[in-house]
Structure formats: structure tokens, C-alpha cells
Amino acid sequence: MRIGVFLVAAGFPGMEAGEVVRNTVEAVVAAEEAGFDDAWIAEHHFMSYGVCPSAATLAGVALGRTRRITVGTAVSVLSTHHPVALAEQAAVLHHASGGRFRLGVGRGGPWVDLEVFGTGLERYERGFPESLDLLCAALSRERVAADGEFFRFREVTMVPGGTGLRPVVACTSSATVGLAAKRGLPMLLGMHIGDAEKAAMLEEYARARGAPGEGHMAAAVGFVGDSTAEAVRELTAAMPRWLKPGLAGYVPVDGRPRAARDPVEYAEMLCRIHPVGSADHCVDVIAATAARTGLRHLILMVEGAGEHARTLENIARLGAEVLPRVRHL
């Protein structure tokens, strides 16, 4: 079993964004010390849900502060990035870190980011396959050119090249599962769904691909307390303070209605389906997820308590009390 941390760079009320960014790097360092395999940093724009607008940049800082742990993006939003520019950034981090960087990408959403960065709603609605193919080409070839709907340019040499990186693709819909399967790319499944939905998406991938694929991973909330009741009580009190203003930051670019989530119900659901509780409970939940889905790579969102000291304590406790007991799964 491979276990990592998932760092949203969550902007809880009262926290300065710059402080959260610094704390995120410290959390990666703590994860390395605690024995985690990898750390994955999220990317968001113009909102408090996550205050890191460049996951690749912050991953570079974290790689410079560590020596063993793999650091990745979960995810870089491909609809607001030029695929070749993102491939160049990934290549720099890959070579400078000795191969410790992983690139995760996602389609993103119909948010105001598309307006600000000038990529437009069309890139989001129908440009993701072309963007993903161009990204994969730029990561795997010495020379790349484009003659598509969204990208057209003469052949250029990728410098530095030679990464061999295969991006992980965030999948939240059947369409994206199909795209990842067709290209043989591993999936990142979100923490908003439970084991049954994860298993169904993995089965859908296998049908579309004709094989299960490898390297799939899933995000989950991870939090250890002295008892399960105590851990759940702490997170269900803390997380809505972040979720309520954070989720409101998703502003549609075109005025379309946005589905609202009740922050209290969402926090309760996350605690119910993920490893939140005593060390024994966390081990049991991780084992159940592995058995039900076949997944062998989980990344745990560890910031749920909303205090940096508690995040570091949580990372240390997960490393000491949970990780050694799930490695064999």
C-alpha cells in the first residue's frame, strides 16, 4: 500500500494566505519525516477553499526542502494552462529533483479562472482531450508540434526533455474516465465519493481500456484522534468553517447555476466514509477501501482541523500509528 498526504492549502478563517502556503511546505517536510510516500498539492484560484494558485511552483519549493518524498500536483488545472508550458515546468522539476516530481492534471470547472486567464469556456467544455494529448506529447517526445482547434504551432524542441512522465488525471465523470482509459493514464479519484463509486469508476476504466490499468489513486480525509467519536467531533466542528466560505468561491464564468453543498452535511459525510477516528478505525477503513476497490494508493487530506499545529500532529500520528499497519495491504 502506498500512502501520501493531500494538501489543499485550505484557507481557514483567520489564516493569512501566505501563512497557509508556508505551512503547506512544512507539512510536506513533516510527511517525509513521518514516512509517507508522497505529498500532493492542490491548485485553486481566487478562493479560500485552497489558496495555492500554482501547485507546480509550490511543489518545487517543497522538493527543495526534502530529500526522499515524491511531490506531485493534485491537480494542475489544464484548462487554464498551456500544455507545453506545463510540460516544461514538469520537466524542470523532474530533472532538478532527481525524478521525485509527479504531475497530476484535471479539467477544472466552468469558473471565472477561464475569463481571467483568457482560455475561455470553450477550452473547458471541449478542449480537454486536445490539451491532454498535447501535454502527453510534450512530456514524452523530443520535438512537438500542434495543428488542432485550440493549439497551432510549428515543431519545436522540448528543452529540457526526456522526462517520460505520465500524468495522473483527475476523474469525476464517465467522459474523463474514458479519456484516461483510452490513453492508458492513471486516474485520481476524488474524496467526495465513497468506495462503491470509486469501484464503479475503476470498473468503467477497465471496460473502456480492456485492462484495469495501474497507478490509480484516490483522495480521502485522514485524521487520527484518541477515539473515533473525538476525531469526528473535532473535524465536524472545524471543517464547515472552511467549507462554507471556501465552496462559495467557485464562481461560474457564465452565470450558470451552481449546485450548493451543505458544509455541515458534507463534513459529516467525509468523516463517515474516510479514515477519521482512532488509529484502529483508520486502519480498518483503509483496509476496507483497499478490499472493496482494489486501490493501493491513497492520499490523505490532513488539514481538516484547521490549525497548523494540529495538522503536523496529525501527520506524525498517522505516520506512527497507521502507516506501518497498512503497508502489507
C-alpha positions, 0 to 999 in steps of 0.5 A: 500500500502506498500512502501520501498526504493531500494538501489543499492549502485550505484557507481557514478563517483567520489564516493569512494566505501566505501563512497557509502556503508556508505551512503547506511546505512544512507539512510536506517536510513533516510527511517525509519525516513521518514516512509517507510516500508522497505529498500532493498539492492542490491548485485553486484560484481566487478562493479560500477553499485552497489558496495555492494558485500554482501547485507546480511552483509550490511543489518545487519549493517543497522538493527543495526542502526534502530529500526522499518524498515524491511531490506531485500536483493534485491537480494542475488545472489544464484548462487554464494552462498551456500544455507545453508550458506545463510540460516544461515546468514538469520537466524542470522539476523532474530533472532538478529533483532527481525524478521525485516530481509527479504531475497530476492534471484535471479539467477544472470547472466552468469558473471565472479562472477561464475569463481571467486567464483568457482560455475561455469556456470553450477550452473547458467544455471541449478542449480537454482531450486536445490539451491532454494529448498535447501535454502527453506529447510534450512530456514524452517526445523530443520535438512537438508540434500542434495543428488542432482547434485550440493549439497551432504551432510549428515543431519545436524542441522540448528543452529540457526533455526526456522526462517520460512522465505520465500524468495522473488525471483527475476523474469525476465523470464517465467522459474523463474516465474514458479519456484516461482509459483510452490513453492508458493514464492513471486516474485520481479519484476524488474524496467526495465519493465513497468506495462503491463509486470509486469501484464503479469508476475503476470498473468503467476504466477497465471496460473502456481500456480492456485492462484495469490499468495501474497507478490509480489513486484516490483522495480521502480525509485522514485524521487520527484522534484518541477515539473515533467519536473525538476525531469526528467531533473535532473535524465536524466542528472545524471543517464547515468553517472552511467549507462554507466560505471556501465552496462559495468561491467557485464562481461560474464564468457564465452565470450558470447555476451552481449546485450548493453543498451543505458544509455541515452535511458534507463534513459529516459525510467525509468523516463517515466514509474516510479514515477519521477516528482512532488509529484502529478505525483508520486502519480498518477503513483503509483496509476496507477501501483497499478490499472493496476497490482494489486501490493501493494508493491513497492520499490523505487530506490532513488539514481538516482541523484547521490549525497548523499545529494540529495538522503536523500532529496529525501527520506524525500520528498517522505516520506512527500509528497507521502507516506501518499497519497498512503497508502489507495491504 
